[in-house]
Amino acid sequence: MTDPNRAAITEGVSQSALEKAEEFIEQEEGAANKFRGALAVFVTLVAVAMSTFHMYAAYSIVPTQTLRYIHVAFVLFLCFLMFPVARRFRHRLMWWDVLAALLAIGVAAYAILGGDDFTDRNTSPQGWDIVFGLALLALVLEAMRRTNGWIMPVITGSFIAYAMLGPWLPAPWTHKGYEIPRLIGVMYMTLEGIFGPAVDVSSSLIILFTVFGAFLQYSQAGKFYIDFSFSAMGGKPTGAGRTVVLASFLLGGPSGSGVATTVTLGSVAYPMLAKVGYEKNAAGGLLAAGGLGAIISPPVLGAAAFLIAEFLKISYIDVLLMASIPTLLFYFALFLMVEIDARKYGMKDATFTKVDSVWNLTRKYWFHFLSLVSIVAFMLWGFSPVLSVFWATVVSFFTSFLRRDTSLIPWDIFSAPGPLWRKFLDSGFMKAMEGGSIGMLNVGATCAGAGIIVGVVTLTGLGLKFSSIVIAYAGGSLLLTAIFTSLVVWIVGLAVPVTASYIICAVIAAPALIKLGVPDFAAHMFIFYYAVLSEVSPPTALSPFAAAAITGGDPYKTTMQCWKYTVPAFLVPFMFVLDPSGQGLLLMGSSKALAGASWWSIAEVSLTAAIGIASLAAGFQGWALRKTTNVERGLFLAAGFALVYPTLIADLVGLALFIAAAAMQVLRRSPRAAPSA
């Protein structure tokens, strides 16, 4: 979801570039209709009703099954109103859209009114059960196509075909096969298919976090985070890069969207990057890398993080704990890269448009930080994640009234000219409630489709078959299994968004790592981090492509620059799985295990990882204190890879190589600084 409060277009970023960048957001979130008049009001009211219902469900008791049915009905209803069947029908509501939207309500109503009798007959569905079940499958596939493109429906359809064609498949993929009534029984009439764990998370957490993010955006929090970063980091040659890194963290935390963070930040930050000496592709790569950090940054981490908690049956605060050190290492890598850039490209001091001082900004808008940290504070207080985000949203709403320019309901709503209902409908509050629902439709449709995949994997035992095949190919080697698993996740991520990539690989690839003794939390975090690579992996490298649209750079060169900035940190997940000491980076997987953790081992492995990242950064950039020789560069790269491999011998070798390369840099006489291309 894009930031509605994006600062005015900075000189140097054209409107056409921003419009082109917005197209990549549409690729990730779907190309939504923009209606006018009564139809626009109706869609707004339905979206607000959806957010209101889920806020109510967060605070009161709504039966789990009923919540999931109503959630899917809302998602499908709005998908068919908001996303056209084809681009030529955009911004128009057609009769088939209305029919599909009403059918979505009918499917959910039939299931809810059926009560316990409906779920009890899932092994022998009746005629109407099958009719409505087939309709639901078709609606989910079409909703995914409209919001995410053809890839996810094709993959989901392949899983359905696999479930039905089992007896005719070659070994070892053979299984007994399942007919349509049995599939409908699982997918529609139980909580193991479409209405399974993914929809559970979508209905109870994801939508609440998108509503919370919308409240922050419409209360001008996004603009404050950018201004704060500019003021705190500007002025020196490295200030431009540091600003991007800090602002991407502050913006990305509440949004959880990589492409939206890239575009929001790029629209105001690119002229600054160009001014200090970044060439187009390098600037785009840094912006995309910052956007990528949004998906792995607390307190939101993107939708997949909620699914980790659901799959592992742990609290969300445990997921935040596990993500904390890897997130710090990721941003440590980015900070190192921008420090090296300043020296490598001979960057100069630049004067930027003056924003308020850090002190004045904090004094005026301190409550935006309160909103950001309140989720974690509530969870530490003992609230559930659902209640924590509910109360954090309430905090964001009330604190917005502290200033006229951030108020979600205008201070002068009663005295300003115009009808009261129209002024209220146009208020930030109503736009935030609407944006919270509209902004998660693509994720909601993906979660419903992922439920089909999870249901097929569970029904056929595909996960165990796949893990056996991977382990057999790897010859039982944990290192090779980890490499093969990362490649599987990477390949899946080429075609589908992060959330879908994680769900698919969590059920088919994680068992291979777990079977070799890797703790489940480490296996799932490993898969999550490589699923995130789908944001920067062609042909769907949406964040770099969006950044290239803003900078005017080459999309594929920008993608490679983004890889340069992020690859050191993305070698760290191998430490999660290759050695128990490396799991200290995940703070031992949970708050309970953390209580008995060895803080020395956690500090040791974190320091080792940090040195490894620094070494890899120098090696990939070809620059440390000064430009490296080929020998120094080779030593830095070898040291980095050795330090990432978590064994004592590898660590000692890596440290020795790093010290040797650093010593050569220090002892070598420094040449006169000159800009490098």
N, C-alpha and C positions, 0 to 999 in steps of 0.2 A: 504494500500500500504506500503510495507516495505521500510525501509530507506536504500538506496543504499550506503550511506556513513557510515554505521555502523562501529564502530571502530574494529580493528583487534580482533579476538576472544581472550578473556582474559583467562589466564590459569585457568582451573577448569571448563570451559564450553566446552564440546566436540562438534565436528562438527556434530556428530549424534544427539545430543540433540537439536542443532539449527535446523537441518533438520526436526526433529520431530515437533518442535515448528512451523516451517514454514507450516506444514500441517494444523495447526489450522487457520493460516491466509488464506490458500486456502479454508478451510471450510466456512470462512466468505466472501471471495472475489472471490471464484471460483478457480479451478485448471486450470490455463491458459496453452495453448500450448506454446512451445518455438521452433520457426522455425529457419531455417538457410538459407543462400543464398538469392536468389532473392525473395523468399516468405517472408522472414523476412523483407527485405527492403520494400516490398509492404505493409505489415501490418504497419510498422513504418510510411510510408508516409500517409496511410489512417488515422492513429491515429493523426498524426501531422496536417493533413488537418481538422480533426474534431475539435481539439483545436484551430486552426487558425480561422476556421469559427465562433466559439463561441466567441473568442476574438474580431473578427470583428463585430459580432452581438451586443456585449456589448457596442461598441463605436459608432456604426451607427444604422440606423433604419432598422430593418427587421420585417415584419409583424408577429404578435404573432403566428398566425395559421401556417404560413410557417416555422417559427423557430421551433415550436413543432414537425411538421411533419418531418423536416430534422433531428432534434435531435433524434427522435425515429428511423429513418432510419439508422443513424450512429450507434446508440447503438446496434440495432439488427444485422446490417451488421457485426460489429466487434465481437459481442457475438458469432455468428456462425462461424467466422474464428478463434477466440481465444480459445473457450471452446468446447471440443469434446463432441460428443453425449454419449460416454462412455469412461471410463479410458483406455480401451485397444486400443482406437484410438488416444490416446494423442500424441501430437507432429506430427500428420499427418493431412493433409487437405483432406477430403473425398468429393466425388462428391455431396453428399446430403448437406454438409455444404455450398458448393458454391451455390447450388440451393436455399437453404433457405436464404442465404445472398442476392442473386439477387432478390428473391421474396420480401424481406423487402424493397428494393429500389423501386420495382414495386408498392407495396402497397402505399408508400408515394407519388410517382410520380403521381399515379392515382388520389389521393386526391388533390394534389396541382394543377394539370392540370384541374381538374374539376371545380375549382373556386367557385364562389358563388352558382352556380347551384347545385353543389355537396352538400353543406351544407344545402341549402334551401329544399332539398327533403329528409331530414333525417326522416320525419314521414312516408314516403312511398318510401323506397329504391328500386332501380331498380335491375335487376338480377346481373349485374356485381358488383354493390355496395355490395350486399350480399356475392358474391364470395370473393371479396377482403377483406371484413370485417371479414369473417370467417377465411381467411388466416391470417389476422393480429392477431386475438384472439389466433390462434394456435401458431403463431410465438412468441407472448409475453409469453404464458405459457411455451413453450419449452425453451426460453431464460432464464426465471426464474429458470427452472429446472436445466439448465446447470450451472448457476452461483450461485444459492443458494440451490439447492437440491429440493426434492419432496414436501416439506411441503407447500411452498407458492403456487405452482400450484394447489395442492389439495384444499387448503383453497379457492383460487380464483374460482376454478371449483365449489366448494360448493355454493358460492355466486351466480354464474350463474344458477346453478340448483334451488336455492331458488327463483330466479326471474322468472323462467319458471314454477315452480311447485306450485305457490301460491295458486290456488283454492283447491288443494288436501292436504294442510297442516293443522294441527290441530290449533284451536284458542289458543293463540291470534296471531299466526304467519301468519294467512291466509291473502292473498291479491288477487287481480284479476288475476295475472299472466300475463306474457309478452312473445310473440312469438319471434322467431329468427329475423325476419325483424325489429321489434321494438327495440330489444336489439342492433342489428348492427347499427341502426340509431343513438342510443345514444352513443354507445361505439366508433364508428369509424367516424361518420359524424358530431359530435358536439364537443365542448370543455368541455363537462361534463363527459366524460368517460375516455378512455385511454389517450386522449390528454388534460386532465383536470388539476386541480391545481398542482398535484404531478409532472407531466411532465413539467408543466410551471416552477416550482421551479428547477427541475433537469436541464432544458435547459438554464435557465437564471442565476442561482446562484451556484448550486452544482458543475457543471463542472468547473466553473471559480475558485472556491475555491480549487478543486483538482489540477488544473493547478498551482495555487499559492503555494499550499503545495509541489508540485513536484519541483517548482523552488527553494523553500527553501531547500529541501532535496538535490538536485543536486548541490547547491552552498555551501555545507558542513555545513549548519545551524544546522542540527541534531547533528553532532559531536561537534560543538561549544557549544550547549546547555548542552550536557552531561558533557563536560570538564569544563564548567563554574560552573555547579552544584557541581561537584566533588571538584573543587578548593574552592568554597564558603562555602561548608558544611562539608568538610572532617576534620579528625583529632581527633574528640571526639567520645565517644561511640555512641552518637545519630547521629553522622555525616553521617553514612551509610544510616540510614532510612531517614534522612532529605534530603540527596542527591536524593534518589528515588522520594520523594514527589516533590521536586523542579523541577527535570529533567522531571518528568512525566507531570507536568504542562506546561513546556516550549516546550516539544516535542508534547504533546497532543493538545495544542492550535492550531497549524497550521495543524496537520494531521487529527484530528477528528476521528481517528480510535483507538479503545481500544486495540484490539489484536496486531496491528502493534506496538503501543507504548509499550505494555508489552514485546514483543519479542525484540524490538530494545534496550530497556533499560535493560532488563534481561540479554542479552548476555554479557554486560559489568559490570553490577551492582551486579549480584548474587555472584561472588567470594568475593566481598567486604562485602556483607551481611553475608556470611558464615564465613568470617574471624573475624567479631566482635561478632559472637555468635548466629545468627539466625539459627534455625533449618530449614530443607528443606521446610516444609509445610508453616511455618510462613513467610519465605522469599518469597515463591511463592505467598502467599496471599497478601503480601504488594505490590509486583510487579503488580499483577492483579488489586488491588485497585487503584494504580496509573494510570494504563491503563484505568480503568473505568472513572477516572477523566477527561480523554481526551475528552469524549463525552459531558461533561457538562461544559467545560472550554472555555471562550471566547479566541480568536475572532471567532472560527469556531463552536464549540458545536456539531459537527456531523450534518449529513444531515437533521435530523428531525427538527432542530432549524429553518431552512429556511422554512419548511412547517408550523411551528407555525405562522410565520409572514404572510404567504399566507392565512392560514385558518382564522386568526384573522383580516386580512386586516390592519396590522400595519407595521411600518418600522422595518427593521432588527436591527437598533440601539436600539429600544425599547426592543427587545428580549434580546440583550446583557445586557441592564440595568436590566431586570428582572432576568437574570442569575447571575448577579455579586455577590450579597450577598449570595445566596445559594452555589455558587462555593467557596466563601471564607469560608463558614461554613464547606463545604466538606473537604477542605484542612486543615482547623483548626482541624477537627476530626482526620485526618491522622497524623498531627504533634503531637497531643496529644498521639495518639496510639504509635508512635515511641519513644516518650519521656518515656512513661510507659514501653515499651519493654526494654529500656536500663536498667531500674531498675529491672524489673521483671526477665529478663534472665541473670542479672549480667554481662552485656556486658562490654567489655574492650576496651581500646585505641588500635588502630591498625595503622600500617604504610602502606600506599598505594603507588602505583606507582605514582611518582611525576608528576603532570601536571603543566602547567604554572600558574602563580599567577593570581588572579582575575583581577588585574590592567592590566597586560600584555595581557590577553585574551580580555578584554574589549577594550583596546587600539588598538589591531590588528583587532578585528572582531565586533566592535560596530555596524556596519551596519546591522548585523543580527537582532538586537533588533529594529532597525529602520523599517526593513521589517515587523516585527511582529506587531508593533503598528500602522503602517501606515494605515491599513484598518480602524481602529476606528478613527484615525485622519482625514482621508478623509470624513468619514461619519459625524463627528462633524463639518467639514468644510462646509457641505451641499450637498455633493455628494450622489447619490443613492448607495445602496449596490452593484449593478452591476458595476457602474463606480468606486466605491471605491476599489473593489477587482481587477478590471482591472488596475487601476493606481498603486495599491500596487504591482502587479505582474511586472509592468514596473519598479518600484523602485527596486524591488528585482533583476531584470535582470541587470540594469545598475550598481547597487552597487556591484554586484558580481565581476565586473572588477577591483575593488579597490585592490584586491590581486590576485597574480598568482594562488594560490592554491584554490581559490573559483570561479574563472572565469568560467562562463557557456560556453564561447567559448575560447579555449586555446589562450594565448597570441602569441604563436608561430605557429599558424595554417597554416600560409603561408610558413614558413621556415622549418617546420618539414617535414621529409621524408614521402612519400606516396601520393596517389591521394587526391586532395582537397575535392572532394565530399565525400570520405569515412571518412576523418577527421571531416568534418562538421556533417556527419551522426552520428558519434560516440561522438559528443560533448555533454556536459551537457545540452545545450539548447535544442537539438533535443530529448534527452532522457527525459527531463522534459516535453516537449510538448507531446511526446508519452505517458509518464506515467500519465499525467493529464487525458487523455482520457481513457486509459486502466484501470486506478485505479477507475473509477466511473461506469464501465459497470454493475457491480452487483447492484449498487444503481439505475442506470438508468432503468435496467430491472425491478427492484422491484417497482419503481415509476410508470412504465407503467402498471404493474399488479395491483398495488394499485388503479389506475384509474378505473379499472373494478369494484373493490370492492366499491369505492366511488360512481360510477355510479349506481350500484345496490341499495345501501343504499338510495340514493337520489330518485331513481325511485319508490322504494317500500315503502318508509317511515319507513325502518327498524330501523333507529336511534331512532325515537319517540316511536316505539313499545318496543324496548329494554329498553329504559330509564323508561318507565312506569312499565315494569316488575321488574326492579331493585328496583325502589322506592317502589313498592308494597311489595316486599320481605323484604325491610328494614323498612317497616311500616312508611315511611315518615321521618325517622330519618336521619339527615345529616351525623352523625358519621358512622352509619351502611352503608349508601349509599357510603361514601368515602371508607370504608373498603372493601365492595363488589366490588367497581370499581377498587381498587388497586389489588384485587385478580384476576379480569378479565384481567387486563393489564398484570399481572404477568403470568397468565396461557398462554395467547397469546404469551408472550415473551419467553416462554419455547421452542417454535417451530420456531419462525421467528426472523429475525434481528431487531435491534432497530427501524430503519426507518419504516419497515412494521408494527411492533407492534404499533408504535405511530399512523400511518395513520388509521389502522383498528379501534383502540380504540377511536381515536378522533371523528370518525363519528358515532360509536355505543354506546360509554360509556360516552363521555363528556356531551351529552344532559341531562343525569340524574342529574349530579351535577349542571348544569346551571339551570335546571328546579326547583331546590331547592334554587335558589338564589345566587349560587356561581358565581362570575364574570367569563366571558369566558376566560380571560387571566389566572386566577388562576386555572381553571379546566384543561386547556390545559397544563400548566406547571406541574400540578400534574400528569397528564397522561404521559407527557414526562419523568419525573424523574423515574416513575415506569417502563416505557418501557426500560429505560437504564439498569434496573435490568436483562434484558435478557442476558447481557454480563456475568453475574455471576450466572445464574440460570441453574442448570442441567435440562435436559440432554444436553443443548447447551451452557454450561458455557465455552465459547471458551477462554476467557482471562485467567481464572485460570488453564484450562487444558494446555494452551500454556506455562504458567509459570511453571507448574509442569513438563512439558517436559524438560525445561531448568534446573530446580533444582534437578530433579530426585525424587521429592516428589510424594505422592499419590494424584491423581487428585481431588478426592472428599474431602479429608482432606484439600487440598489447597483451594478448593472452600469454605469450612466452615471457614477457616482462613480469606479468603477475605471478607466473610460476617461479621466476627468479626470486621474487620477494617472499613467497610462501613456502617453497620447498624445504627450507631448513626445518621449519616447525612441523611439517607434515611427515618427517622421518621419525619424529618423537613417538607416535603411536606404536611403533615396533617395540619400544621399551615397555609398553603396557603388557605385551603378551610373551616376550621372549625370556623374561626372567622375573621371579617374584619380587626382587628388589625394585624393579621398574614400576611395579604397581603402586609404589609409594607416590608416584606422580598423580595417581587418582585418589590419594589420601586413603588408601586401603579399601576403597569401594563403598564405604558407608560410615555414617557417624558412629555407629556402634563399634565397628571394627577399628575406627580411628582412635577410640578411647584407649585401646591397648596397643596402638601402633608405636613403632620405634621412631621417635622424632629425628634421631641421628640418621637413620637410614633414609628417611624422607628428605632431609636436608642434603644428604650426600648425593642421592640420585638426582635431585633437583639441580644441584650445583653442577654435576656431571653433564646433565642435559643442557644446561645453560652454556657451559663451555663448548659443548659439541655444536650447539646452534651458532655460537660466535665463530667457531672455526669454519663451519659450513658457509656462513654468511661471507666470510673473507674469501673462501675458496670460490664460491659461485660469482661473487662480484669481481674477483681478481684484484682486490684492494683491501688493505687493512690500515696500518698506520700510513702506508704509502702504497703505490702500485706494486703488486707482487711480481716476482720472477716466476718462471714456469716451475722451478723447483719448490719455491715457497707455496705456490698455489696448490701443487700436488700434495705437499705436506699438510696444508690446511684441510684439504678435502679428505685425505686419508685419516687425519686425526678426527674430523667430524664424524665420519662413518664408524670409526672404531669406538668413539665415545657414545654413539647412539646404540651400539650393540652392548647390552647390559651384562657384561661379565667382568670380573676383576682384572684378568689379563688384558682384555680389550681396553678397559679404562686406563690401565697403566701405559699401554702402548700409545693410546690416543693422547694422553696428557704429555707424554714424552715428545711425540710428534708436534703437538701444539706449541710446547715450550721452545722446541727447536726452530719452528717457523717464526714464532714471535721474536725470538732472539736474533734471527737473521734479519728481520725487519728493523729491529732497534739498532743493530750494529752496522747495518748497511748505511752508507752515507746518503742523506736525503737529497735528491735532486731538486732543483728549483721547481716549485709548484707550477703546473701548467694545466689548463683545462683539457680534459680527455673526452673524446666523443663517446 
